[in-house]
Amino acid sequence: MTTQFADVDTGLVKQGTELPVRCEIIAVARAPQAAVAAAVVGVAKKLQKAGGEIAAQPGVLVPNIESALDEASDITVSHGMLIAPYLWGGPSPQVEEEDRLTLGLQLIMLTHAEYAYAVEEGVAAMQQAVAESNIDILDWTRADS
């Protein structure tokens, strides 16, 4: 699924050039496909509506994603954390076109407590805590602790 978010100009440019940098948002989860799609679309809409005030780049937190997730009683995540994709075990794919560079941007969904920790300590600290505490970020029904 794609949201065509790569067509949205978020104001980012490739360092040292004027080449626009765009991204496509991806997510992986052990959750219903409709929920994953709703989260990706919700983040894309929020970033587009922000008009560049929330950067579409790794290390950015996206609070309160309004989507169909709100209607799913068992889903405990509602905030997003954008990171460089780790799905390929190496450098992230990049598509350089004549008029833009498009990168993948991975959405990690967070519970309220995880989001608060990421705001307080930073995204890098949150990623470290995920690894050290074996937090299953693919489980969107995990406890909010």
N, CA, C and O atoms as CSV, one atom per row, in Angstrom:
chain,resi,resn,atom,element,x,y,z
A,1,MET,N,N,0.838,-1.175,0.000
A,1,MET,CA,C,0.000,0.000,0.000
A,1,MET,C,C,0.878,1.232,0.000
A,1,MET,O,O,1.920,1.258,0.655
A,2,THR,N,N,0.476,2.226,-0.711
A,2,THR,CA,C,1.174,3.505,-0.693
A,2,THR,C,C,0.147,4.607,-0.505
A,2,THR,O,O,-1.010,4.473,-0.905
A,3,THR,N,N,0.576,5.671,0.094
A,3,THR,CA,C,-0.303,6.819,0.302
A,3,THR,C,C,-0.025,7.900,-0.723
A,3,THR,O,O,-0.670,8.949,-0.723
A,4,GLN,N,N,0.946,7.639,-1.605
A,4,GLN,CA,C,1.410,8.658,-2.552
A,4,GLN,C,C,1.992,9.862,-1.812
A,4,GLN,O,O,1.996,10.979,-2.328
A,5,PHE,N,N,2.480,9.618,-0.600
A,5,PHE,CA,C,3.054,10.703,0.194
A,5,PHE,C,C,4.294,11.287,-0.479
A,5,PHE,O,O,4.670,12.423,-0.190
A,6,ALA,N,N,4.926,10.541,-1.358
A,6,ALA,CA,C,6.103,11.052,-2.073
A,6,ALA,C,C,5.745,12.248,-2.950
A,6,ALA,O,O,6.633,12.987,-3.376
A,7,ASP,N,N,4.480,12.445,-3.219
A,7,ASP,CA,C,4.056,13.610,-4.003
A,7,ASP,C,C,3.910,14.863,-3.147
A,7,ASP,O,O,3.702,15.952,-3.682
A,8,VAL,N,N,4.016,14.725,-1.829
A,8,VAL,CA,C,3.857,15.858,-0.920
A,8,VAL,C,C,5.207,16.537,-0.701
A,8,VAL,O,O,6.176,15.893,-0.300
A,9,ASP,N,N,5.262,17.832,-0.966
A,9,ASP,CA,C,6.484,18.606,-0.744
A,9,ASP,C,C,6.525,19.020,0.722
A,9,ASP,O,O,5.714,19.831,1.169
A,10,THR,N,N,7.468,18.462,1.461
A,10,THR,CA,C,7.594,18.796,2.885
A,10,THR,C,C,8.724,19.788,3.134
A,10,THR,O,O,9.051,20.087,4.282
A,11,GLY,N,N,9.322,20.300,2.057
A,11,GLY,CA,C,10.360,21.312,2.198
A,11,GLY,C,C,11.767,20.775,2.367
A,11,GLY,O,O,12.713,21.559,2.440
A,12,LEU,N,N,11.936,19.450,2.433
A,12,LEU,CA,C,13.271,18.881,2.602
A,12,LEU,C,C,13.992,18.841,1.260
A,12,LEU,O,O,13.383,18.576,0.223
A,13,VAL,N,N,15.312,19.109,1.291
A,13,VAL,CA,C,16.137,19.024,0.087
A,13,VAL,C,C,17.393,18.222,0.389
A,13,VAL,O,O,17.845,18.162,1.533
A,14,LYS,N,N,17.956,17.603,-0.654
A,14,LYS,CA,C,19.196,16.842,-0.513
A,14,LYS,C,C,20.320,17.808,-0.168
A,14,LYS,O,O,20.486,18.845,-0.809
A,15,GLN,N,N,21.088,17.451,0.854
A,15,GLN,CA,C,22.155,18.316,1.346
A,15,GLN,C,C,23.084,18.724,0.205
A,15,GLN,O,O,23.536,17.889,-0.579
A,16,GLY,N,N,23.358,20.022,0.132
A,16,GLY,CA,C,24.272,20.555,-0.869
A,16,GLY,C,C,23.659,20.744,-2.245
A,16,GLY,O,O,24.349,21.118,-3.193
A,17,THR,N,N,22.357,20.484,-2.354
A,17,THR,CA,C,21.667,20.643,-3.644
A,17,THR,C,C,20.305,21.280,-3.397
A,17,THR,O,O,19.939,21.596,-2.264
A,18,GLU,N,N,19.578,21.457,-4.471
A,18,GLU,CA,C,18.193,21.918,-4.354
A,18,GLU,C,C,17.214,20.805,-4.720
A,18,GLU,O,O,16.024,21.051,-4.914
A,19,LEU,N,N,17.735,19.566,-4.812
A,19,LEU,CA,C,16.902,18.425,-5.178
A,19,LEU,C,C,15.933,18.104,-4.036
A,19,LEU,O,O,16.372,17.798,-2.928
A,20,PRO,N,N,14.626,18.169,-4.289
A,20,PRO,CA,C,13.658,17.850,-3.240
A,20,PRO,C,C,13.791,16.399,-2.768
A,20,PRO,O,O,13.999,15.488,-3.569
A,21,VAL,N,N,13.667,16.208,-1.469
A,21,VAL,CA,C,13.667,14.871,-0.879
A,21,VAL,C,C,12.238,14.572,-0.446
A,21,VAL,O,O,11.623,15.345,0.289
A,22,ARG,N,N,11.731,13.459,-0.903
A,22,ARG,CA,C,10.384,13.023,-0.552
A,22,ARG,C,C,10.488,11.658,0.100
A,22,ARG,O,O,11.551,11.036,0.080
A,23,CYS,N,N,9.397,11.189,0.675
A,23,CYS,CA,C,9.431,9.861,1.280
A,23,CYS,C,C,8.110,9.142,1.093
A,23,CYS,O,O,7.064,9.756,0.881
A,24,GLU,N,N,8.189,7.838,1.178
A,24,GLU,CA,C,7.013,6.980,1.264
A,24,GLU,C,C,7.047,6.353,2.647
A,24,GLU,O,O,8.091,5.880,3.094
A,25,ILE,N,N,5.924,6.349,3.313
A,25,ILE,CA,C,5.827,5.835,4.676
A,25,ILE,C,C,5.446,4.358,4.620
A,25,ILE,O,O,4.510,3.966,3.923
A,26,ILE,N,N,6.196,3.550,5.372
A,26,ILE,CA,C,5.923,2.117,5.440
A,26,ILE,C,C,5.775,1.709,6.901
A,26,ILE,O,O,6.327,2.353,7.793
A,27,ALA,N,N,5.038,0.653,7.133
A,27,ALA,CA,C,4.878,0.133,8.492
A,27,ALA,C,C,4.751,-1.383,8.425
A,27,ALA,O,O,4.224,-1.944,7.465
A,28,VAL,N,N,5.247,-2.023,9.469
A,28,VAL,CA,C,5.155,-3.470,9.609
A,28,VAL,C,C,4.606,-3.741,11.003
A,28,VAL,O,O,5.065,-3.148,11.979
A,29,ALA,N,N,3.631,-4.628,11.100
A,29,ALA,CA,C,3.053,-4.930,12.413
A,29,ALA,C,C,2.326,-6.261,12.372
A,29,ALA,O,O,1.918,-6.747,11.317
A,30,ARG,N,N,2.181,-6.829,13.552
A,30,ARG,CA,C,1.290,-7.974,13.711
A,30,ARG,C,C,-0.048,-7.404,14.177
A,30,ARG,O,O,-0.428,-7.499,15.344
A,31,ALA,N,N,-0.725,-6.822,13.228
A,31,ALA,CA,C,-2.012,-6.176,13.479
A,31,ALA,C,C,-2.820,-6.327,12.196
A,31,ALA,O,O,-2.256,-6.600,11.136
A,32,PRO,N,N,-4.119,-6.153,12.283
A,32,PRO,CA,C,-4.928,-6.255,11.069
A,32,PRO,C,C,-4.435,-5.280,9.996
A,32,PRO,O,O,-4.050,-4.149,10.293
A,33,GLN,N,N,-4.454,-5.739,8.757
A,33,GLN,CA,C,-3.980,-4.911,7.654
A,33,GLN,C,C,-4.690,-3.560,7.621
A,33,GLN,O,O,-4.072,-2.538,7.320
A,34,ALA,N,N,-5.969,-3.553,7.925
A,34,ALA,CA,C,-6.730,-2.303,7.920
A,34,ALA,C,C,-6.187,-1.326,8.959
A,34,ALA,O,O,-6.162,-0.119,8.720
A,35,ALA,N,N,-5.754,-1.838,10.108
A,35,ALA,CA,C,-5.202,-0.978,11.155
A,35,ALA,C,C,-3.860,-0.395,10.724
A,35,ALA,O,O,-3.589,0.785,10.949
A,36,VAL,N,N,-3.024,-1.220,10.106
A,36,VAL,CA,C,-1.718,-0.743,9.635
A,36,VAL,C,C,-1.926,0.321,8.561
A,36,VAL,O,O,-1.277,1.367,8.583
A,37,ALA,N,N,-2.822,0.052,7.632
A,37,ALA,CA,C,-3.119,1.021,6.576
A,37,ALA,C,C,-3.651,2.321,7.165
A,37,ALA,O,O,-3.270,3.407,6.727
A,38,ALA,N,N,-4.535,2.211,8.160
A,38,ALA,CA,C,-5.101,3.404,8.790
A,38,ALA,C,C,-4.022,4.237,9.471
A,38,ALA,O,O,-4.060,5.466,9.418
A,39,ALA,N,N,-3.069,3.580,10.105
A,39,ALA,CA,C,-1.985,4.302,10.770
A,39,ALA,C,C,-1.110,5.026,9.756
A,39,ALA,O,O,-0.766,6.192,9.953
A,40,VAL,N,N,-0.748,4.345,8.674
A,40,VAL,CA,C,0.094,4.965,7.642
A,40,VAL,C,C,-0.625,6.164,7.024
A,40,VAL,O,O,-0.032,7.230,6.860
A,41,VAL,N,N,-1.886,5.991,6.687
A,41,VAL,CA,C,-2.662,7.085,6.107
A,41,VAL,C,C,-2.826,8.217,7.121
A,41,VAL,O,O,-2.733,9.390,6.759
A,42,GLY,N,N,-3.070,7.874,8.385
A,42,GLY,CA,C,-3.209,8.892,9.427
A,42,GLY,C,C,-1.956,9.732,9.589
A,42,GLY,O,O,-2.041,10.952,9.730
A,43,VAL,N,N,-0.794,9.093,9.570
A,43,VAL,CA,C,0.473,9.828,9.682
A,43,VAL,C,C,0.688,10.689,8.444
A,43,VAL,O,O,1.076,11.852,8.555
A,44,ALA,N,N,0.439,10.129,7.272
A,44,ALA,CA,C,0.620,10.891,6.030
A,44,ALA,C,C,-0.256,12.139,6.032
A,44,ALA,O,O,0.202,13.222,5.669
A,45,LYS,N,N,-1.513,11.990,6.439
A,45,LYS,CA,C,-2.424,13.139,6.487
A,45,LYS,C,C,-1.946,14.183,7.488
A,45,LYS,O,O,-1.993,15.384,7.222
A,46,LYS,N,N,-1.483,13.706,8.648
A,46,LYS,CA,C,-1.022,14.639,9.680
A,46,LYS,C,C,0.210,15.410,9.198
A,46,LYS,O,O,0.300,16.621,9.402
A,47,LEU,N,N,1.149,14.724,8.569
A,47,LEU,CA,C,2.348,15.389,8.055
A,47,LEU,C,C,1.995,16.363,6.937
A,47,LEU,O,O,2.546,17.461,6.867
A,48,GLN,N,N,1.082,15.960,6.071
A,48,GLN,CA,C,0.679,16.839,4.978
A,48,GLN,C,C,-0.023,18.079,5.517
A,48,GLN,O,O,0.236,19.193,5.062
A,49,LYS,N,N,-0.904,17.883,6.481
A,49,LYS,CA,C,-1.644,18.997,7.079
A,49,LYS,C,C,-0.701,19.953,7.814
A,49,LYS,O,O,-0.961,21.155,7.873
A,50,ALA,N,N,0.390,19.427,8.373
A,50,ALA,CA,C,1.350,20.257,9.115
A,50,ALA,C,C,2.136,21.180,8.192
A,50,ALA,O,O,2.746,22.144,8.655
A,51,GLY,N,N,2.129,20.899,6.905
A,51,GLY,CA,C,2.771,21.781,5.943
A,51,GLY,C,C,4.247,22.028,6.210
A,51,GLY,O,O,4.734,23.144,6.026
A,52,GLY,N,N,4.962,20.995,6.642
A,52,GLY,CA,C,6.397,21.136,6.886
A,52,GLY,C,C,6.764,21.447,8.325
A,52,GLY,O,O,7.943,21.411,8.676
A,53,GLU,N,N,5.780,21.753,9.173
A,53,GLU,CA,C,6.076,22.024,10.586
A,53,GLU,C,C,6.504,20.759,11.315
A,53,GLU,O,O,7.264,20.826,12.282
A,54,ILE,N,N,6.027,19.616,10.863
A,54,ILE,CA,C,6.500,18.322,11.353
A,54,ILE,C,C,7.257,17.701,10.186
A,54,ILE,O,O,6.659,17.355,9.166
A,55,ALA,N,N,8.561,17.562,10.334
A,55,ALA,CA,C,9.389,17.064,9.233
A,55,ALA,C,C,9.131,15.584,8.974
A,55,ALA,O,O,8.949,14.799,9.905
A,56,ALA,N,N,9.119,15.224,7.720
A,56,ALA,CA,C,8.968,13.817,7.335
A,56,ALA,C,C,10.361,13.218,7.218
A,56,ALA,O,O,10.889,13.037,6.120
A,57,GLN,N,N,10.949,12.911,8.381
A,57,GLN,CA,C,12.313,12.376,8.404
A,57,GLN,C,C,12.522,11.526,9.648
A,57,GLN,O,O,11.776,11.642,10.620
A,58,PRO,N,N,13.547,10.667,9.616
A,58,PRO,CA,C,13.824,9.830,10.793
A,58,PRO,C,C,14.073,10.679,12.039
A,58,PRO,O,O,14.651,11.764,11.974
A,59,GLY,N,N,13.617,10.145,13.176
A,59,GLY,CA,C,13.822,10.825,14.446
A,59,GLY,C,C,12.683,11.738,14.853
A,59,GLY,O,O,12.771,12.435,15.864
A,60,VAL,N,N,11.616,11.739,14.072
A,60,VAL,CA,C,10.482,12.616,14.339
A,60,VAL,C,C,9.364,11.827,15.011
A,60,VAL,O,O,9.067,10.692,14.637
A,61,LEU,N,N,8.755,12.452,16.006
A,61,LEU,CA,C,7.602,11.866,16.696
A,61,LEU,C,C,6.327,12.504,16.152
A,61,LEU,O,O,6.266,13.716,15.945
A,62,VAL,N,N,5.323,11.683,15.928
A,62,VAL,CA,C,4.043,12.163,15.410
A,62,VAL,C,C,2.972,11.790,16.434
A,62,VAL,O,O,2.567,10.630,16.515
A,63,PRO,N,N,2.514,12.770,17.218
A,63,PRO,CA,C,1.560,12.469,18.288
A,63,PRO,C,C,0.129,12.284,17.790
A,63,PRO,O,O,-0.261,12.791,16.738
A,64,ASN,N,N,-0.625,11.551,18.573
A,64,ASN,CA,C,-2.078,11.449,18.410
A,64,ASN,C,C,-2.523,11.256,16.973
A,64,ASN,O,O,-3.110,12.152,16.365
A,65,ILE,N,N,-2.242,10.095,16.444
A,65,ILE,CA,C,-2.633,9.799,15.073
A,65,ILE,C,C,-4.110,9.451,15.068
A,65,ILE,O,O,-4.522,8.411,15.584
A,66,GLU,N,N,-4.891,10.326,14.485
A,66,GLU,CA,C,-6.333,10.112,14.418
A,66,GLU,C,C,-6.630,9.211,13.233
A,66,GLU,O,O,-6.319,9.544,12.089
A,67,SER,N,N,-7.218,8.098,13.512
A,67,SER,CA,C,-7.494,7.145,12.436
A,67,SER,C,C,-8.483,6.102,12.935
A,67,SER,O,O,-9.064,6.218,14.013
A,68,ALA,N,N,-8.645,5.100,12.122
A,68,ALA,CA,C,-9.508,3.975,12.494
A,68,ALA,C,C,-8.954,3.223,13.693
A,68,ALA,O,O,-9.656,2.399,14.280
A,69,LEU,N,N,-7.698,3.494,14.071
A,69,LEU,CA,C,-7.126,2.854,15.261
A,69,LEU,C,C,-7.950,3.181,16.499
A,69,LEU,O,O,-8.049,2.373,17.422
A,70,ASP,N,N,-8.543,4.381,16.510
A,70,ASP,CA,C,-9.332,4.810,17.660
A,70,ASP,C,C,-10.514,3.876,17.921
A,70,ASP,O,O,-10.973,3.742,19.055
A,71,GLU,N,N,-10.995,3.239,16.867
A,71,GLU,CA,C,-12.173,2.387,16.983
A,71,GLU,C,C,-11.838,0.947,17.372
A,71,GLU,O,O,-12.732,0.177,17.724
A,72,ALA,N,N,-10.571,0.582,17.311
A,72,ALA,CA,C,-10.161,-0.789,17.635
A,72,ALA,C,C,-9.838,-0.866,19.122
A,72,ALA,O,O,-8.832,-0.315,19.569
A,73,SER,N,N,-10.673,-1.535,19.874
A,73,SER,CA,C,-10.541,-1.539,21.334
A,73,SER,C,C,-9.287,-2.235,21.834
A,73,SER,O,O,-8.803,-1.910,22.918
A,74,ASP,N,N,-8.748,-3.183,21.078
A,74,ASP,CA,C,-7.583,-3.921,21.568
A,74,ASP,C,C,-6.249,-3.270,21.193
A,74,ASP,O,O,-5.212,-3.657,21.732
A,75,ILE,N,N,-6.251,-2.305,20.296
A,75,ILE,CA,C,-5.004,-1.649,19.884
A,75,ILE,C,C,-4.638,-0.578,20.902
A,75,ILE,O,O,-5.455,0.281,21.236
A,76,THR,N,N,-3.402,-0.637,21.390
A,76,THR,CA,C,-2.953,0.256,22.469
A,76,THR,C,C,-2.003,1.344,21.987
A,76,THR,O,O,-1.565,2.169,22.789
A,77,VAL,N,N,-1.676,1.367,20.707
A,77,VAL,CA,C,-0.743,2.365,20.177
A,77,VAL,C,C,-1.518,3.484,19.498
A,77,VAL,O,O,-2.542,3.240,18.861
A,78,SER,N,N,-1.026,4.715,19.635
A,78,SER,CA,C,-1.719,5.832,18.990
A,78,SER,C,C,-0.783,6.961,18.575
A,78,SER,O,O,-1.236,7.987,18.068
A,79,HIS,N,N,0.512,6.781,18.784
A,79,HIS,CA,C,1.500,7.798,18.416
A,79,HIS,C,C,2.527,7.153,17.492
A,79,HIS,O,O,2.759,5.945,17.551
A,80,GLY,N,N,3.135,7.963,16.645
A,80,GLY,CA,C,4.110,7.429,15.710
A,80,GLY,C,C,5.519,7.926,15.966
A,80,GLY,O,O,5.727,9.026,16.478
A,81,MET,N,N,6.475,7.098,15.604
A,81,MET,CA,C,7.892,7.455,15.632
A,81,MET,C,C,8.436,7.090,14.255
A,81,MET,O,O,8.323,5.942,13.824
A,82,LEU,N,N,9.022,8.058,13.570
A,82,LEU,CA,C,9.560,7.826,12.238
A,82,LEU,C,C,11.041,7.492,12.337
A,82,LEU,O,O,11.805,8.186,13.008
A,83,ILE,N,N,11.435,6.416,11.656
A,83,ILE,CA,C,12.832,5.981,11.690
A,83,ILE,C,C,13.280,5.595,10.280
A,83,ILE,O,O,12.462,5.405,9.380
A,84,ALA,N,N,14.596,5.485,10.115
A,84,ALA,CA,C,15.126,4.932,8.872
A,84,ALA,C,C,14.742,3.456,8.844
A,84,ALA,O,O,14.913,2.762,9.846
A,85,PRO,N,N,14.239,2.974,7.740
A,85,PRO,CA,C,13.809,1.569,7.676
A,85,PRO,C,C,14.937,0.599,8.007
A,85,PRO,O,O,16.075,0.777,7.573
A,86,TYR,N,N,14.604,-0.423,8.776
A,86,TYR,CA,C,15.580,-1.456,9.119
A,86,TYR,C,C,15.211,-2.793,8.467
A,86,TYR,O,O,15.820,-3.820,8.766
A,87,LEU,N,N,14.242,-2.777,7.602
A,87,LEU,CA,C,13.688,-4.003,7.024
A,87,LEU,C,C,14.646,-4.763,6.125
A,87,LEU,O,O,14.519,-5.980,5.988
A,88,TRP,N,N,15.591,-4.087,5.514
A,88,TRP,CA,C,16.434,-4.722,4.509
A,88,TRP,C,C,17.800,-5.126,5.037
A,88,TRP,O,O,18.598,-5.694,4.292
A,89,GLY,N,N,18.090,-4.850,6.292
A,89,GLY,CA,C,19.360,-5.262,6.879
A,89,GLY,C,C,20.558,-4.558,6.274
A,89,GLY,O,O,21.659,-5.109,6.263
A,90,GLY,N,N,20.369,-3.392,5.787
A,90,GLY,CA,C,21.442,-2.611,5.181
A,90,GLY,C,C,20.907,-1.242,4.817
A,90,GLY,O,O,19.914,-0.789,5.385
A,91,PRO,N,N,21.552,-0.587,3.882
A,91,PRO,CA,C,21.078,0.745,3.496
A,91,PRO,C,C,19.643,0.695,2.968
A,91,PRO,O,O,19.233,-0.271,2.325
A,92,SER,N,N,18.907,1.738,3.251
A,92,SER,CA,C,17.529,1.829,2.774
A,92,SER,C,C,17.515,2.131,1.282
A,92,SER,O,O,18.353,2.885,0.787
A,93,PRO,N,N,16.574,1.550,0.578
A,93,PRO,CA,C,16.461,1.859,-0.851
A,93,PRO,C,C,16.164,3.339,-1.078
A,93,PRO,O,O,15.415,3.958,-0.322
A,94,GLN,N,N,16.752,3.884,-2.111
A,94,GLN,CA,C,16.516,5.267,-2.507
A,94,GLN,C,C,16.192,5.275,-3.992
A,94,GLN,O,O,16.801,4.547,-4.777
A,95,VAL,N,N,15.239,6.097,-4.364
A,95,VAL,CA,C,14.883,6.231,-5.771
A,95,VAL,C,C,15.202,7.664,-6.173
A,95,VAL,O,O,14.507,8.601,-5.779
A,96,GLU,N,N,16.263,7.824,-6.963
A,96,GLU,CA,C,16.631,9.164,-7.421
A,96,GLU,C,C,16.076,9.364,-8.820
A,96,GLU,O,O,16.452,8.680,-9.772
A,97,GLU,N,N,15.176,10.317,-8.908
A,97,GLU,CA,C,14.564,10.661,-10.180
A,97,GLU,C,C,15.117,12.012,-10.625
A,97,GLU,O,O,15.891,12.645,-9.907
A,98,GLU,N,N,14.715,12.438,-11.806
A,98,GLU,CA,C,15.195,13.712,-12.324
A,98,GLU,C,C,14.840,14.875,-11.409
A,98,GLU,O,O,15.643,15.782,-11.189
A,99,ASP,N,N,13.624,14.831,-10.883
A,99,ASP,CA,C,13.113,15.978,-10.138
A,99,ASP,C,C,13.035,15.781,-8.626
A,99,ASP,O,O,12.611,16.690,-7.913
A,100,ARG,N,N,13.438,14.605,-8.122
A,100,ARG,CA,C,13.378,14.392,-6.674
A,100,ARG,C,C,14.085,13.101,-6.278
A,100,ARG,O,O,14.365,12.237,-7.109
A,101,LEU,N,N,14.364,13.002,-4.977
A,101,LEU,CA,C,14.916,11.799,-4.360
A,101,LEU,C,C,13.850,11.274,-3.412
A,101,LEU,O,O,13.369,12.014,-2.554
A,102,THR,N,N,13.473,10.010,-3.554
A,102,THR,CA,C,12.442,9.433,-2.692
A,102,THR,C,C,13.061,8.349,-1.818
A,102,THR,O,O,13.748,7.452,-2.306
A,103,LEU,N,N,12.806,8.450,-0.520
A,103,LEU,CA,C,13.332,7.519,0.477
A,103,LEU,C,C,12.182,6.831,1.198
A,103,LEU,O,O,11.068,7.354,1.252
A,104,GLY,N,N,12.456,5.667,1.745
A,104,GLY,CA,C,11.494,5.000,2.607
A,104,GLY,C,C,11.615,5.555,4.017
A,104,GLY,O,O,12.712,5.882,4.470
A,105,LEU,N,N,10.507,5.660,4.694
A,105,LEU,CA,C,10.468,6.146,6.068
A,105,LEU,C,C,9.577,5.187,6.841
A,105,LEU,O,O,8.401,5.032,6.513
A,106,GLN,N,N,10.129,4.539,7.869
A,106,GLN,CA,C,9.365,3.527,8.593
A,106,GLN,C,C,8.636,4.136,9.780
A,106,GLN,O,O,9.200,4.913,10.551
A,107,LEU,N,N,7.380,3.768,9.905
A,107,LEU,CA,C,6.537,4.195,11.014
A,107,LEU,C,C,6.536,3.115,12.080
A,107,LEU,O,O,6.180,1.967,11.814
A,108,ILE,N,N,6.935,3.487,13.287
A,108,ILE,CA,C,6.845,2.620,14.462
A,108,ILE,C,C,5.752,3.218,15.341
A,108,ILE,O,O,5.797,4.402,15.673
A,109,MET,N,N,4.787,2.412,15.713
A,109,MET,CA,C,3.706,2.913,16.553
A,109,MET,C,C,4.051,2.729,18.028
A,109,MET,O,O,4.603,1.705,18.430
A,110,LEU,N,N,3.710,3.754,18.834
A,110,LEU,CA,C,4.037,3.772,20.258
A,110,LEU,C,C,2.785,3.888,21.120
A,110,LEU,O,O,1.775,4.464,20.715
A,111,THR,N,N,2.884,3.321,22.323
A,111,THR,CA,C,1.839,3.509,23.331
A,111,THR,C,C,2.023,4.900,23.946
A,111,THR,O,O,2.997,5.591,23.650
A,112,HIS,N,N,1.089,5.300,24.795
A,112,HIS,CA,C,1.207,6.607,25.460
A,112,HIS,C,C,2.486,6.680,26.299
A,112,HIS,O,O,3.203,7.679,26.249
A,113,ALA,N,N,2.772,5.629,27.067
A,113,ALA,CA,C,3.960,5.626,27.933
A,113,ALA,C,C,5.244,5.660,27.105
A,113,ALA,O,O,6.188,6.368,27.455
A,114,GLU,N,N,5.284,4.904,26.019
A,114,GLU,CA,C,6.472,4.894,25.160
A,114,GLU,C,C,6.677,6.251,24.503
A,114,GLU,O,O,7.801,6.740,24.396
A,115,TYR,N,N,5.582,6.849,24.068
A,115,TYR,CA,C,5.666,8.178,23.454
A,115,TYR,C,C,6.192,9.197,24.467
A,115,TYR,O,O,7.059,10.008,24.142
A,116,ALA,N,N,5.667,9.152,25.687
A,116,ALA,CA,C,6.131,10.078,26.731
A,116,ALA,C,C,7.627,9.897,26.979
A,116,ALA,O,O,8.350,10.879,27.153
A,117,TYR,N,N,8.092,8.659,26.997
A,117,TYR,CA,C,9.519,8.375,27.182
A,117,TYR,C,C,10.323,8.952,26.020
A,117,TYR,O,O,11.371,9.563,26.230
A,118,ALA,N,N,9.837,8.760,24.799
A,118,ALA,CA,C,10.544,9.271,23.616
A,118,ALA,C,C,10.607,10.790,23.620
A,118,ALA,O,O,11.616,11.365,23.212
A,119,VAL,N,N,9.550,11.446,24.072
A,119,VAL,CA,C,9.549,12.913,24.165
A,119,VAL,C,C,10.563,13.368,25.205
A,119,VAL,O,O,11.322,14.308,24.972
A,120,GLU,N,N,10.573,12.700,26.350
A,120,GLU,CA,C,11.459,13.073,27.465
A,120,GLU,C,C,12.922,12.738,27.192
A,120,GLU,O,O,13.804,13.559,27.444
A,121,GLU,N,N,13.183,11.546,26.681
A,121,GLU,CA,C,14.560,11.052,26.547
A,121,GLU,C,C,15.113,11.121,25.120
A,121,GLU,O,O,16.328,11.092,24.926
A,122,GLY,N,N,14.236,11.212,24.135
A,122,GLY,CA,C,14.665,11.272,22.741
A,122,GLY,C,C,14.406,9.975,21.998
A,122,GLY,O,O,14.250,8.911,22.598
A,123,VAL,N,N,14.364,10.088,20.688
A,123,VAL,CA,C,14.075,8.929,19.840
A,123,VAL,C,C,15.174,7.878,19.944
A,123,VAL,O,O,14.881,6.684,20.008
A,124,ALA,N,N,16.435,8.306,19.961
A,124,ALA,CA,C,17.544,7.339,20.060
A,124,ALA,C,C,17.442,6.538,21.355
A,124,ALA,O,O,17.654,5.326,21.355
A,125,ALA,N,N,17.117,7.216,22.461
A,125,ALA,CA,C,16.971,6.525,23.745
A,125,ALA,C,C,15.789,5.563,23.701
A,125,ALA,O,O,15.847,4.477,24.279
A,126,MET,N,N,14.720,5.957,23.018
A,126,MET,CA,C,13.557,5.072,22.888
A,126,MET,C,C,13.925,3.832,22.089
A,126,MET,O,O,13.539,2.722,22.456
A,127,GLN,N,N,14.665,4.006,21.004
A,127,GLN,CA,C,15.082,2.856,20.200
A,127,GLN,C,C,15.983,1.927,21.011
A,127,GLN,O,O,15.895,0.706,20.884
A,128,GLN,N,N,16.838,2.497,21.832
A,128,GLN,CA,C,17.712,1.689,22.687
A,128,GLN,C,C,16.884,0.937,23.730
A,128,GLN,O,O,17.127,-0.240,23.992
A,129,ALA,N,N,15.911,1.619,24.318
A,129,ALA,CA,C,15.046,0.979,25.315
A,129,ALA,C,C,14.256,-0.174,24.694
A,129,ALA,O,O,14.057,-1.207,25.332
A,130,VAL,N,N,13.810,0.005,23.456
A,130,VAL,CA,C,13.094,-1.066,22.750
A,130,VAL,C,C,13.983,-2.299,22.654
A,130,VAL,O,O,13.542,-3.417,22.922
A,131,ALA,N,N,15.235,-2.086,22.269
A,131,ALA,CA,C,16.171,-3.209,22.116
A,131,ALA,C,C,16.513,-3.849,23.458
A,131,ALA,O,O,16.493,-5.073,23.587
A,132,GLU,N,N,16.825,-3.025,24.453
A,132,GLU,CA,C,17.246,-3.544,25.760
A,132,GLU,C,C,16.113,-4.240,26.506
A,132,GLU,O,O,16.342,-5.223,27.210
A,133,SER,N,N,14.904,-3.735,26.354
A,133,SER,CA,C,13.760,-4.285,27.088
A,133,SER,C,C,12.975,-5.308,26.277
A,133,SER,O,O,11.947,-5.813,26.726
A,134,ASN,N,N,13.464,-5.605,25.090
A,134,ASN,CA,C,12.772,-6.547,24.202
A,134,ASN,C,C,11.306,-6.183,23.992
A,134,ASN,O,O,10.431,-7.047,24.013
A,135,ILE,N,N,11.053,-4.898,23.790
A,135,ILE,CA,C,9.690,-4.448,23.510
A,135,ILE,C,C,9.320,-4.909,22.106
A,135,ILE,O,O,10.046,-4.643,21.148
A,136,ASP,N,N,8.218,-5.582,21.990
A,136,ASP,CA,C,7.770,-6.096,20.699
A,136,ASP,C,C,7.001,-5.001,19.967
A,136,ASP,O,O,5.782,-4.895,20.096
A,137,ILE,N,N,7.720,-4.193,19.204
A,137,ILE,CA,C,7.094,-3.055,18.532
A,137,ILE,C,C,6.140,-3.468,17.407
A,137,ILE,O,O,5.382,-2.644,16.897
A,138,LEU,N,N,6.182,-4.730,17.028
A,138,LEU,CA,C,5.244,-5.201,16.012
A,138,LEU,C,C,3.875,-5.530,16.607
A,138,LEU,O,O,2.894,-5.669,15.876
A,139,ASP,N,N,3.811,-5.653,17.929
A,139,ASP,CA,C,2.568,-5.976,18.634
A,139,ASP,C,C,1.860,-4.678,19.003
A,139,ASP,O,O,2.270,-3.985,19.934
A,140,TRP,N,N,0.813,-4.356,18.284
A,140,TRP,CA,C,0.095,-3.110,18.527
A,140,TRP,C,C,-0.937,-3.242,19.645
A,140,TRP,O,O,-1.716,-2.319,19.882
A,141,THR,N,N,-0.947,-4.388,20.335
A,141,THR,CA,C,-1.838,-4.579,21.480
A,141,THR,C,C,-1.034,-4.722,22.769
A,141,THR,O,O,-1.567,-5.164,23.787
A,142,ARG,N,N,0.256,-4.345,22.730
A,142,ARG,CA,C,1.116,-4.511,23.904
A,142,ARG,C,C,0.668,-3.590,25.035
A,142,ARG,O,O,0.006,-2.574,24.822
A,143,ALA,N,N,1.056,-3.988,26.248
A,143,ALA,CA,C,0.687,-3.220,27.438
A,143,ALA,C,C,1.293,-1.827,27.376
A,143,ALA,O,O,2.407,-1.642,26.884
A,144,ASP,N,N,0.558,-0.862,27.874
A,144,ASP,CA,C,1.022,0.533,27.918
A,144,ASP,C,C,1.737,0.768,29.236
A,144,ASP,O,O,1.166,1.330,30.170
A,145,SER,N,N,3.002,0.329,29.307
A,145,SER,CA,C,3.742,0.483,30.571
A,145,SER,C,C,5.042,1.199,30.365
A,145,SER,O,O,5.788,1.412,31.322
